[in-house]
Amino acid sequence: MGLLKSIDTVPGIQYYEYRDNTYYNNYEFRMRVHIPCVRYTWYCKKPEHLDSKISGNYSSYGNVRKEDLQTVTDNLTALKAIVQIQIDRKKTKTIGLRIESNIVAIFSNSLSELKALENVIGNQYDYDYTQVQTSEYAGIKHFVNEPTHKYRVYLKTKRVEDNFHIELRDTMQRMKTLYPSPALKRWLANDGKRFGIWYFRWASSAHFIDYDDESTLSYLALMHGEVLGKKYKLEKRPDTV
């Protein structure tokens, strides 16, 4: 399981999840929706099987319990939609689906594909969307001598909140296992009196942070993931003959 962070800066996305890999090593986005009694869709090979479960003609194991009849009836359109989505996904192979308790999680590499399913399942439900932020590395940076640290992550060049530099500086001071580049240190140490607040309104891709433990990056990403850019492994250049 990755680290989940609520965001409000990306249209259509409520969360970033920081993971080593994408969902099932394949999907970038996840949609979740709560549908009561969705467990009754298990083992249904077509939507009409739900009608048989309601009438008690499906099987002794799969029929709807008396106490669940009203709930299943009230959500029948959505439940049938889930069965049909399960059928269709085996043909298109563009989405994944998982049911846990009353939560349906649907995965895709297309956010618009997931959004379109809201109209299929029903607009009366609440949906949330998560985008994976992986810790995959862009490559390896080689050095003549053994590098001091094992990994490096660069910031992005982007507009940031006025207090971003304060929050990042606090993170650097709190986490002694993070090693900001000299230029980033100077940027964070500046009090803004000379250049004004505009000096801090842009993060720079020239700035980087070194670290040695990959779990450190997970925490950093949880705090400031939207500003982190490419990540590299740092190694000594192999000897050549």
N, C-alpha and C positions, 0 to 999 in steps of 0.2 A: 504494500500500500504506500502511496506517495503522500506528500504534504499538500494540503488543500488551503488555498488562499482566496478569500473573497475579493473581487475586483469590481470596479464600476467604470472603467476607462475603455473597455472594448465592447462595442455594440453587439448585443446578442449573447454575450458570455458573462456568466455570474462568478465563475471560479477558474483559477488556474490550479492544476495539480502537477506538482513537481515529482517526476518519476525517472527511473533509469531508462525506461522504454515506453513506447506508446501502448495503448490498451491492446492486449493480446498481440503485441508486436506488430500492429497493423493500423489501428484507428487513432486519429488525432482528437476527435470530439466525442463527448458523451452527453446524451440527454437523459434525464431522470424524471419519472412521473409516478405519483402515488395513485394506484387504482385498487380500491377495496376488492378483496376476494379474487385477485388476479391468479391465484394458485389454481383455480378451476380451469384455467386454460391449458394446464399440463396434460399432455397425452391427447389433446384434441388435434386431429389431422385435418379438420375443416371446421369453419365457424359453426355449422349446424350441429356439431356434436355438443355444443353448449346447451342447445334446446333440449337435447336428450338428457343431459345431466340435470336440467331443471325439472323435467317431467319424471325423472327417476328411472329412465329406460336405458341409461348408459351402462353402468355397472355398479355393483355394490360398493366398490372402492371409489369410483369417481363421481357419483351422483352428488348434487348439491344438498348440503345439510338443511334441515328445516329452518334453523335459525339464520341461515345465510340466504334464503330464497329471495327476500325482498332486496337485499343488498346486491345480489347478482342480477336481479331483474332491473334494478335502477341503473346498473353499470353495464348492461348487456351489450350495448353498441360498442363501447370501448373494449370490452373483453373479446368480442368477435373480431374487432380490428386488430388486436394483438395476435390472435390466432392467424389471421390473414397475413400480417406482417411476417410472422414466423415462416409461413408458406412461401411468401414472395422472396424472402431473403435467401432462401436456398437456391432460388433461380438466378437472382441478380448478383448475389455474393458481394454486395457493396456495403452491407451493414452487419453488425453483430447484435445479439440481444441476450440479456440475462435477467432472470426474475429472482429476487430475494425478498421473502415475506410479501409485502404489498407494493414493493418498489420495482418498477420496470426500468432497466437501464438499456438504452439503445446506443450503439456506437457507429460512427461513420467518419470518413475523411471529408465529408461535405456537410458544412453547417446548414446550408439551405435544404439539403435532403432531410435532415432531422427536423428542421423547422416546419417543413411541409407535412410531417406526420402529425403535427398538432391538429390539423383539420381532419385527419383521418381518425384519430383517437377521440378527439373532442376538445373543444375550447373551454369546457367547464373545469378542467383540471389545471393544477399549477405545475409548470415545467421549470427545470433549471438545467443550465448548460455549462459544461466544463471543457476546457482545452488543456491538453497535455503540454507541459514544458519539460522536455527531456534534458538529461545531463550528457547527451552524446557530445563527443569532442570533434571539433572542426579539423583537427590534425595534431601533428607533433611539432613543437619548436625545438630545434637542436642548438646546442651550445658547444663551444670549444672545450670548456671545462664543465665539470659536474654542476648542474644548476642547484641553487640553494634550496629551491622548493620544487614540488612535483607537478603542480597544476597552476594554470593561470586562466582567469576569466576577464574579458574586456567589458567595459561599459559600452552602451550604445550612445551615439550622438542623437540626443532627443531633448525636447523641452520637458522640464521637470517642475514639480511644485517648488515654491519659494523656500520651503523648509526641508527640502530633500537633503541638502548638504548637511544640515544639522542632524537629521535622522541617520544618515550614512556615517557621519563622524561618530555618533554615539555607538553605532554598531561596531565600528572599528575599535573603539576604546574598550568596549565590553568584551569583544572576542579577540583574544590575543593570538589566535591561530589564523588570523587574516593579516596579510601583509600588503598594504597598498603601495602602488608605485610611487616614486619620489614626486612626480608631477601631481598625482592624486593627493598625496599628503599636503602639498603646498596649497592646492585648491581647497581642501577641507579646512586647512588652518587659517585661511584668509578670513578676516572679520568683515569684509565687505565695505569698510570705510573708504578705501581708496577707489574702488571701482563701482560701488553701489550694488544694490540687490540684483541687478540684471546679470552680474557676473556669475550668479549661481543658478540662473534659469535654464541653463543648458548643460547636460552631462556630455562628456566627450569620449569618443571611441579611442582616443589616445591614452586614456587612463585604464589601468588594469589592477587586479588584485591577485596576488599569489596565495596558495594554500597547499596543505599537504594531505589532508584527509577529505575524501570525497563527500562524507557526511556534512562537512562544514559548508559545502556549496549548497546543500539542501536547505540548511537554515538561512543562508544568505539569500537564496532564491525565494524563500518564504517571505522574507522581509522586503526585498528589493528586486524581485524577479523581473518586473517589467522593464528594468533599466539594464539588465545583464545581457551581454551580447555573446560573441563566440568564445568557446572554451578550448583550451589546448593542454596537452600533456607536455611536460618539459623534460627533455632528456639530453644527455651528453651525446655529441655527434659520434657515431660509430667510427672506429678506426678503419682507415682504408689502406689497402696494400699498395 
